[in-house]
Amino acid sequence: MSAGIDLDDVCCDFGNFRAVDHVNVDIQPGEFFSFLGPSGCGKTTILRMISGFTEPTTGVIRIGGKDMKGQRPNQRPTALIFQNLALFPLMPIWENIAFGLEVRGVDRAKRRKRAEELLELVDLHGAADKMVSQLSGGQKQRVAIARALAVEPSVMLLDEPLSALDLKLRQHMRAELRTIQKRTGVTFIYITHDQGEALAMSDRVGVMSQGKLQQVATPREIYNTPANGFVASFVGENNILTGSVQNPGGGMASFVTPFGTFRARLGEAAAGQAVKLYIRPEHMTLSETAGTENSVPVTVGDVSFEGSFITVQGITENGTQLIAELRNDGSATVPAVGSKRSMTFDAARSAILPDGIKAGA
Amino acid sequence: MERLLRRYGAVLTGTFIALTAFWLLVLVLLPNFTMLESSFRPYLPAVEIGGQKDFYSFRNYLTIFGTPFDTSLLGMHFTIPLRILIFLSTIFYSALVTVITFILAYPVAYYLAKIVSPKSLPTLFLLLFVPLWVSEILRAFAWWIIFTFNGPLNALLLGLHIVDTPVRWLGYNSVIVGLVYTYVLFMVFPLYNAMQSLDSNQIEAAENLGSPWWRTHWRVILPHSKPGIASGAVTVFMLCAGSILVPTILGGTSVQWFTQTIQSWMLEALDWNSGAAYAFILLTLCIVFVFGMMRVFGVKLSDIAK
């Protein structure tokens, strides 16, 4: 039922502006794939090209192996969930859900039955005869999902559908979406600028910036081994150090900074490019005595207690600020402001990455 | 009221209220009331006004049922009071014009509201308005010239061998064309307003769910535009039913519009009392007709006022 999607060297220009720049990605049938990026990075354009509302300037889009060129949106096996949901306010809920079936000439009784089944699936039984305006944000969300599922699409496209919901509901709907995706086995393509959503729900994530796909990988890989500085800093927090590479070899290198030389993993694309050292705050440890490797003496600056973790700001002797995020296991002590400590990080869990985004293809 | 007083003081507030009251009472209600009052009184020589014969009655109204007239429709022959026939044909042709303007205006309004780029919108609006700069009487005469027996339309049709003998266009055909031409914008703009407020995502959502264009129009765009359609239809219908210029100029001798009947009472017979009575018949029955149609199509008055 579900189909894979193959974007083959796809570009999309709006006048002189290149919204999507040589994107290549092969999305597997039944996969939950997210395009993650800041607004204006081209992710919505990709979605519109897959659903057929925008034609790629060059390149080929295949759904289930079939070239989609010239196929109207109403001929494609895709169902799109709009950012504002775009439910039909003048139809009752069940007609909204059954609209796709009405289009396909299914008779009224069957449509009604199917709509009620789908309402059951999204936990909204009894809402069939309500109007859209009578539902809450989360309920509308589910109606939109049910409406899209009704046409039994091979590919479901979701354009930041959770962005209008409040935090609690958003977290709940994340789990819900994931469950529905697993239950139906439909390929989900999810567009978001929220890294938490992308990491939590997806099988794979494609991080985008300025129309280019920066990295395609599992959420773990994206977070743990980002391909470049953009991915590292868009997904999660970092301590970013400037300096220069020395003695590269074996995937590792030395990184020389004004306040010490550190060992770190050398990113693949780093050769011959301007680089920086990226260290996650939660990979920094704070100790009274200096460690053997990658240790920096600091003066404790700001300390903020966040509940499950404690953020400690350390200032090096040349004034660089470093952040350590310490897990609060209940016994962790909060260091006093102004005390002298050492910040230490693991060479394998820090990375020397090209500064900024992937260069033009 | 309190806010008005606080904001503008007693003098200005008083002026506002006085002006509004003057407009409503003196310029709107008073003339209409005078006409209503005189419609119930007989038409009398000046010396007898206020005399014994001057009393209220429905006699002026009831003359509409006089003057039996033999006619036929769809092969059926029947006798009907002449002025009732005129009234019914006025209503019928006004409704027909309303339907035609809707058919013409819908695609135009949709194009303006959803397809054309906002940049070229002012130019297109200007192009739509340009014909309105020419006075209505000139436009009606222009159509009259086009439609005359030896006019350009017949010349063109003869030249292209579409017809063998010239067609007599002047009559209800030309009145319909003239009225559509005069009032079509009153349909375009309410429709445009209604459609323009439709979220384009809904159109795309319908298409995405597999809907062909006509079903998207039928199920999504048309229902959304209903208030605009209603307001456009009421306006066009009322304007047509109350139109006098176009039927007079383009109708020739074969067309009798109800307004022409009113006019002949007023200006030819100089019987203002009967003329007033007929004017109120037109007004009342048109309102009844409009409300009836609104009931049929399920439109509320508040939708139209939007």
Boltz contact constraints between the chains, C-beta under 6 A:
constraints:
  - contact:
      token1: [A, 51]
      token2: [B, 208]
      max_distance: 6.0
  - contact:
      token1: [A, 53]
      token2: [B, 204]
      max_distance: 6.0
  - contact:
      token1: [A, 73]
      token2: [B, 207]
      max_distance: 6.0
  - contact:
      token1: [A, 73]
      token2: [B, 208]
      max_distance: 6.0
  - contact:
      token1: [A, 74]
      token2: [B, 207]
      max_distance: 6.0
  - contact:
      token1: [A, 74]
      token2: [B, 210]
      max_distance: 6.0
  - contact:
      token1: [A, 74]
      token2: [B, 211]
      max_distance: 6.0
  - contact:
      token1: [A, 80]
      token2: [B, 208]
      max_distance: 6.0
  - contact:
      token1: [A, 82]
      token2: [B, 201]
      max_distance: 6.0
  - contact:
      token1: [A, 84]
      token2: [B, 201]
      max_distance: 6.0
  - contact:
      token1: [A, 86]
      token2: [B, 201]
      max_distance: 6.0
  - contact:
      token1: [A, 86]
      token2: [B, 202]
      max_distance: 6.0
  - contact:
      token1: [A, 86]
      token2: [B, 205]
      max_distance: 6.0
  - contact:
      token1: [A, 90]
      token2: [B, 223]
      max_distance: 6.0
  - contact:
      token1: [A, 99]
      token2: [B, 209]
      max_distance: 6.0
  - contact:
      token1: [A, 100]
      token2: [B, 209]
      max_distance: 6.0
  - contact:
      token1: [A, 100]
      token2: [B, 210]
      max_distance: 6.0
  - contact:
      token1: [A, 103]
      token2: [B, 210]
      max_distance: 6.0
  - contact:
      token1: [A, 103]
      token2: [B, 211]
      max_distance: 6.0
  - contact:
      token1: [A, 151]
      token2: [B, 209]
      max_distance: 6.0
